[in-house]
Amino acid sequence: MDAAQPPEPTNELSFEAALARLEEIVRLLERGEAPLDQSIELYQEGDRLKRHCEARLKAAQARIEQIAFGADGKPAGVTPFDGS
């Protein structure tokens, strides 16, 4: 995706696509070659993407927390996800 190309609406991006675009924005900003106005726009887009990724991760964590299996491999209830 070109920095000058209009971004795809954030809520339509997969987690992976949003993360890839966020990484691209970080690289562009770190190079420091973009004019100030474009840097501000990139930063704002990056902030939206960061919030989108956080929301997608939180939703995935909530789904994981709902799954717990007993020794027989059958669903046995809800177990919190500890992230380790």
N, C-alpha and C positions, 0 to 999 in steps of 0.2 A: 504494500500500500504506500503510495507516494504521500509525503507530508502535506503537499498542496491539494491533494485529492480530498473531497468532502468525506468525513468519516461516516461509516455505516452506523445507523442508530444503535446505541449501546445495548439496549434491552433485547435486541435481536441477535447479538453475538453469543456464540458458545463461550464457555469459560476459557477454553484453549485459544480461541481467536482473540478474545479480549486481552488475555495475558500476553499474547504475541504482540499485539498492537501497543500495549503498555510498555513492553520491553523496547519496542522500536522508538517510542516517544522518549523514553529515558536516554537511549543512545543519542537521539537527535539533540536533546537538551544538554547532555554532557559535552557534546562537541562544541556547543556554544556558537554555532554558525548561523542560527536562525535569527532574523530580525526580532526586536523586542515584541512587537504585536503578535507575530507568529509564535514566539516562545510562550506568551501568555495564553494564547489559544491552545497550544499543545499541552500546557500545564493543566488547563481546565479540562481538556479531553482526558488527560491522564487521571485526574481526580475522579471523573465520572467512571472511567474504566476500573479504577481501584475499588470504588464503592460497589460496582457491578460484580466484580470478582469476589469481594467479601460476602455479598448477598448470596451468590451462587454457592460458595463454600459453606455458609451457614445453613442453607437449605439442604445441601448434601449431608452435613453433619446431623441435622434433624432427622433425615431419612435413615441414616446409619443407626442413630439412637433408638429407632423404633424396631430394629431387628435384633433378636436374640434367639439362639437355637439351643436346645437341650442336647444331652449326650446322644440321643437317638437321631439327631439331625433335624428334628421337627421344631417349628417355632415354639418358643417357650416363654415369650414375654419381651419386655423392654429392658435394655441394658444401656446406660449412658455411655457415650463415646468419650474416651479420655485423651485421645490424640496421640498416644504413645505407640 
